[in-house]
Amino acid sequence: MDYDVLVIGAGAAGMTAAMYTCRKKLKTAIISIDMGGQTNLTSHIENYPGTEPQSGYELMKAFKTNCEGLGCEFINGKVVKVEKLTEGFKVTLAHEVSYKAKTVIACFGKVPRSLGIPGEEKFTGRGVSSSVVSDGQKYKDKTVAIIGGGNSAFEGAIDLADIAKNVYLVHRRKEFNADEVSVEKVKNLDNVEMILDAMPAAIKGKGHVTGIVVKQGEEEKELQVEGVFIEIGFLNDPAIIKNLVEVNDKKEIVINDRCETKTPGLYCAGDATIVPFKQTVISAGEGAKAGLEAYCFITSGKGVTIDWTH
Ligand SMILES: Cc1cc2nc3c(=O)[nH]c(=O)nc-3n(C[C@H](O)[C@H](O)[C@H](O)COP(=O)(O)OP(=O)(O)OC[C@H]3O[C@@H](n4cnc5c(N)ncnc54)[C@H](O)[C@@H]3O)c2cc1C
């Protein structure tokens, strides 16, 4: 086994689960597409107990610091498959690396909507990102593309224009869903070029992204970019564990009040589940429960002592 616990997703649920398993001295890694998850998207979070109002990104950075301090490893990538083995689980990433673990805690929240084009999965974490907040700074003075026509894409383009040398905003129509104010701002930015009525067709690269192919009518052209940001919304997508869990009609994963799924050793927590009220504090609490349950599983039911009796 490579790990005692593999956590999928570095949002509030996943990072809290990892804090709990690390404190139990279980060898833990979090595999994630980004760091922070959806909480990153809120510029002002004022309902996380015990903290001053702050940006979601700052709050998630503090979660990450906690995890690292407790010895958690972070692996950047997209999980494409989780398989049950005779003993434990095999977790496979889009770039064909796989890891084995005694338990898996799935905390993949709401999944960024994907384009479904060649190269997209392969280069996720290696040039393809769904979060400007998390990954934008990596593209200082480089050329990037951002895909989408809603507020996330336009706000992302505004942020990227400050960091990158050039930004292409690629959108499949000429009309936008974004607020007029953001659209006007982007139109006035010298280093943002809009590529409209354009369908992304493929992402190219060699180890890392080098370009994106877009189709405008019959014409196809490749934009030379080092980063591609896909900002086209979120959905529930339990596909990576679909054979190991039950889902409801909203594609939320069915768990019991101990974050257990129908597969022993596979836990699930946070927005990905049937638990109501999708909120950061709720995901964090559910993650804590899942982490403690994983510990009970690995120690064959050894009772969990609450921290203040240590
Ligand atoms: C715009 C916005 C504003 C919000 N404002 C607030 C607020 O003010 N207060 C509040 O309490 N809540 C707020 N929320 C809700 C809150 O952000 C979510 O409830 C919370 O982020 C859920 O945490 P999670 O860990 O369950 O999932 P997520 O935050 O969705 O994290 C999921 C993680 O899994 C990763 N992942 C997904 N699929 C894979 C895969 N296949 N392989 C590897 N990694 C994967 C993602 O990259 C991400 O890191 C807001 C949400 C949005 C979108």
The ligand as an SDF file (V2000), in Angstrom:
LIG
                    3D

 53 58  0  0  0  0  0  0  0  0999 V2000
  -19.5310   31.2650   -5.6600 C   0  0  0  0  0  0  0  0  0  0  0  0
  -19.6950   30.4700   -4.3930 C   0  0  0  0  0  0  0  0  0  0  0  0
  -19.7890   31.1370   -3.1710 C   0  0  0  0  0  0  0  0  0  0  0  0
  -19.9500   30.4070   -1.9820 C   0  0  0  0  0  0  0  0  0  0  0  0
  -20.0170   31.0910   -0.7900 N   0  0  0  0  0  0  0  0  0  0  0  0
  -20.0840   30.4000    0.3660 C   0  0  0  0  0  0  0  0  0  0  0  0
  -20.0620   31.0740    1.6320 C   0  0  0  0  0  0  0  0  0  0  0  0
  -20.0030   32.3110    1.6900 O   0  0  0  0  0  0  0  0  0  0  0  0
  -20.1070   30.3240    2.7660 N   0  0  0  0  0  0  0  0  0  0  0  0
  -20.1890   28.9600    2.7590 C   0  0  0  0  0  0  0  0  0  0  0  0
  -20.1790   28.3430    3.8300 O   0  0  0  0  0  0  0  0  0  0  0  0
  -20.2030   28.2870    1.5810 N   0  0  0  0  0  0  0  0  0  0  0  0
  -20.1630   28.9670    0.3980 C   0  0  0  0  0  0  0  0  0  0  0  0
  -20.1890   28.2950   -0.8080 N   0  0  0  0  0  0  0  0  0  0  0  0
  -20.3470   26.8140   -0.7930 C   0  0  0  0  0  0  0  0  0  0  0  0
  -19.0150   26.1450   -0.4200 C   0  0  0  0  0  0  0  0  0  0  0  0
  -17.9970   26.7090   -1.2190 O   0  0  0  0  0  0  0  0  0  0  0  0
  -19.1060   24.6280   -0.6380 C   0  0  0  0  0  0  0  0  0  0  0  0
  -20.1750   24.1050    0.1420 O   0  0  0  0  0  0  0  0  0  0  0  0
  -17.8090   23.9550   -0.2200 C   0  0  0  0  0  0  0  0  0  0  0  0
  -16.7430   24.4490   -0.9800 O   0  0  0  0  0  0  0  0  0  0  0  0
  -17.8930   22.4430   -0.4110 C   0  0  0  0  0  0  0  0  0  0  0  0
  -16.6760   21.8860   -0.0160 O   0  0  0  0  0  0  0  0  0  0  0  0
  -16.2660   20.4110   -0.5070 P   0  0  0  0  0  0  0  0  0  0  0  0
  -14.9080   20.1570    0.0670 O   0  0  0  0  0  0  0  0  0  0  0  0
  -17.3610   19.4770   -0.2000 O   0  0  0  0  0  0  0  0  0  0  0  0
  -16.2100   20.5050   -2.1020 O   0  0  0  0  0  0  0  0  0  0  0  0
  -15.4070   21.5230   -3.1010 P   0  0  0  0  0  0  0  0  0  0  0  0
  -15.1480   22.8250   -2.4440 O   0  0  0  0  0  0  0  0  0  0  0  0
  -16.1980   21.4780   -4.3360 O   0  0  0  0  0  0  0  0  0  0  0  0
  -14.0140   20.7860   -3.2860 O   0  0  0  0  0  0  0  0  0  0  0  0
  -13.8920   19.6710   -4.1240 C   0  0  0  0  0  0  0  0  0  0  0  0
  -12.4230   19.4260   -4.4420 C   0  0  0  0  0  0  0  0  0  0  0  0
  -12.3000   18.2010   -5.1990 O   0  0  0  0  0  0  0  0  0  0  0  0
  -11.4680   18.4230   -6.3220 C   0  0  0  0  0  0  0  0  0  0  0  0
  -11.8490   17.4420   -7.3640 N   0  0  0  0  0  0  0  0  0  0  0  0
  -13.0380   17.3300   -8.0000 C   0  0  0  0  0  0  0  0  0  0  0  0
  -13.0150   16.2700   -8.8400 N   0  0  0  0  0  0  0  0  0  0  0  0
  -11.7880   15.7180   -8.7240 C   0  0  0  0  0  0  0  0  0  0  0  0
  -11.1400   14.6090   -9.3550 C   0  0  0  0  0  0  0  0  0  0  0  0
  -11.7540   13.8260  -10.2710 N   0  0  0  0  0  0  0  0  0  0  0  0
   -9.8430   14.3490   -9.0290 N   0  0  0  0  0  0  0  0  0  0  0  0
   -9.1990   15.1140   -8.1100 C   0  0  0  0  0  0  0  0  0  0  0  0
   -9.7630   16.1800   -7.4860 N   0  0  0  0  0  0  0  0  0  0  0  0
  -11.0450   16.4710   -7.7810 C   0  0  0  0  0  0  0  0  0  0  0  0
  -11.6990   19.8690   -6.6900 C   0  0  0  0  0  0  0  0  0  0  0  0
  -10.6110   20.3620   -7.4560 O   0  0  0  0  0  0  0  0  0  0  0  0
  -11.7820   20.5090   -5.2840 C   0  0  0  0  0  0  0  0  0  0  0  0
  -10.4960   20.7610   -4.7750 O   0  0  0  0  0  0  0  0  0  0  0  0
  -20.0280   28.9880   -2.0090 C   0  0  0  0  0  0  0  0  0  0  0  0
  -19.9290   28.3140   -3.2390 C   0  0  0  0  0  0  0  0  0  0  0  0
  -19.7710   29.0370   -4.4330 C   0  0  0  0  0  0  0  0  0  0  0  0
  -19.6590   28.2980   -5.7480 C   0  0  0  0  0  0  0  0  0  0  0  0
  1  2  1  0
  2  3  1  0
  2 52  2  0
  3  4  2  0
  4  5  1  0
  4 50  1  0
  5  6  2  0
  6  7  1  0
  6 13  1  0
  7  8  2  0
  7  9  1  0
  9 10  1  0
 10 11  2  0
 10 12  1  0
 12 13  2  0
 13 14  1  0
 14 15  1  0
 14 50  1  0
 15 16  1  0
 16 17  1  0
 16 18  1  0
 18 19  1  0
 18 20  1  0
 20 21  1  0
 20 22  1  0
 22 23  1  0
 23 24  1  0
 24 25  2  0
 24 26  1  0
 24 27  1  0
 27 28  1  0
 28 29  2  0
 28 30  1  0
 28 31  1  0
 31 32  1  0
 32 33  1  0
 33 34  1  0
 33 48  1  0
 34 35  1  0
 35 36  1  0
 35 46  1  0
 36 37  1  0
 36 45  1  0
 37 38  2  0
 38 39  1  0
 39 40  1  0
 39 45  2  0
 40 41  1  0
 40 42  2  0
 42 43  1  0
 43 44  2  0
 44 45  1  0
 46 47  1  0
 46 48  1  0
 48 49  1  0
 50 51  2  0
 51 52  1  0
 52 53  1  0
M  END
$$$$
